[in-house]
Amino acid sequence: MAITNQDARSAVIGLFGREPDEVEWPGGRSRRTFCVRYDETRYAVSKRGGPGRARLEATILERLQDSGHTPELVLCRDEWVVQSWTPGQRLAERLALNPTPALVAEAAATLARLQRAGTMAGLDRIAPRIGQKAGWLDRFSGLPASLAENCGLPPPAFDGAGIRSILSAPPASFVKWDSRPGNALIDPSSGRAVWIDWEHAGCRVIADDLAWLVCDEWFPDDRNLETAAISGFCAEYSNRFDFDFGRYLSAFGCLHTMVRINLVLDFQSSHGWGDRAHLLAKDKIGATPDLLKRLAIRGARWAARYPETEGLTDFFVRLSSSTFSASSTAAPETDSETDSETGNDTA
């Protein structure tokens, strides 16, 4: 449910003890995060899904505060989290205007640094396990069949058992999870990436965060940029992993791409195609025909890398040339569009 302006002001008075000078809604009134100003200081105020989610985010911000890549926690009360306001463009906007290998390499490297810092701070011991709900892996690996059915395409022949084996093997570590380009801000003075919205963080596989970043519709379909992001991330781990990183990333990335396609189609079914500039400015799902095609083209390329996903290649190619009007199978969106992969499993 959207927060009204009066609700926002009432909440802020309860949090700060006085009327704010200004309340702003940079992401639009449908968002559950807004900006308040007292004198010359601005704060980001977020209403989370419950006190537990709020406390989790507050704890994460406290333990990662020395990284320089997260907002500073101001206070947490009930379901409300108040953070320092972070200036700058979202990474998604920078990628649309001036995508460079250095930009994406640093954003990906920052994710890896935050993962490692979180583990060192003990967040892997308190963050919830993602994807542990019964049937989660079956539903996730079953996305190709359900998407094909709803798009009127033949079901793809792929190694579902092999994909499930790949996804279930690696160890769980602290991850941001909702690490799409819209959740990183690029500081205008230093160029550093600041990652926001930590309420859905948890424990899963470190490669998941990289897939969230690169397999998003707002990430350009550019092999050089993909390589730069992957290299920047892996360098932070000295390119040493105790699982087949490339094979896992491709498998998870293909399925995550289908999650994004589902979200695009769900938006299109409910609202029609959107205006790309407006969607980008408001950090919305990229529901335009060209961004849908981008997802499908990248999916085809990634699927061709390994035998377990190779059977999805033709399916992605068909998706890239299809016209859609029917409803999709996307799960109901949350504020951060995560539930289709978590299965509401992180609370």
C-alpha positions, 0 to 999 in steps of 0.5 A: 500500500502506498504511503500518503503524504500525510502518513509520511509527515505523521511518521516523520514527526514521530521519528524526529519529534518535529515537523519536517521542512520538506517531504519529497518523493524522488521515486514517485508516490508508489514507493515506500521510501521518501526524502525529508529535509530538516534545514540543510540536511536530507534523510531517506525514510523507508517503511519496510515490510515489518519490524524484522525487515527493518531491524535486519537492514539497520543491523546490516547498515551498522556493520557495513558503515565503515565500507563507504559503500552503504548509506549511514544508519540514522535510526530504526524504529518499528518498521521504519528505517532512516538513513543518510541521503545519498546523492548521485545518479542510479547506476541504471541511469549512468548505464543508459548515458555513459556505460564504461567497463570501469564503471561496471567493474567497480560496481561489481567489485564493490558488491564483492567487497560488501559481501566479504565485509558482511561475512567478516562482520558476522552477517552470514550468521544472522541474515536469513537463508534465501531460497530454503522454502520447500519447493523453491528450487523446483519453482525457480528451475521450472520457470522455462516451462511456465514462461513458455506456456504463458507465451504460447511457445513450445516448452524448451528441452533443457537439463532441469536436473543438471541446473538444479544440481548446479544451483544447490551445490555452492555454499551459502554466504552473505549476499545483498540479493536485490543488487539490480542496477537501480539499487546502486547510486554513483556518488558524483564527487568520488564516483564510488558506488553506494548500494541501497535497499538492504532489507532483502539481504540474506545468505545464498551464493555470492554469484547471485549478486553478480547475476542480479546486476548483469542480467537486468534489463537496464544493464546493456547487452554488451559483452565487454561490459559483462566481462568487465563486471565479472572480472571486477567481481572475481578479482575481489575473490582472487578468482578462487572459488570452491565451486564452478563459478562460471557454470553456476553464474550462467545457470542462475543468470539464465533463470534470473533473466526469465524472472526479469522477463516475467516482470516485464510481461506482467507490467505490460499485461497490466499497464501496457508498454511504458515510456523508457525515459519515465521508467528509468527516471522512476526506477521502474521495471523496464517494460519496453519492447527493446528492453525485453528483447535485450533480456532475451538476446543476452539470455540466448548468449548465456544459455549457449555457454554450458550443456545444462542451459544450452537447450534454452538458447532457441527458446530465448531466441524465439522470445526475442522475436515474439510480440506479447499481449497475454499475462505472464506468470510473474509473482506479485512485485514487492517494493524491490521486486524480489519475491519472485525469487525469494518466495517470500522466504527472507522474513 
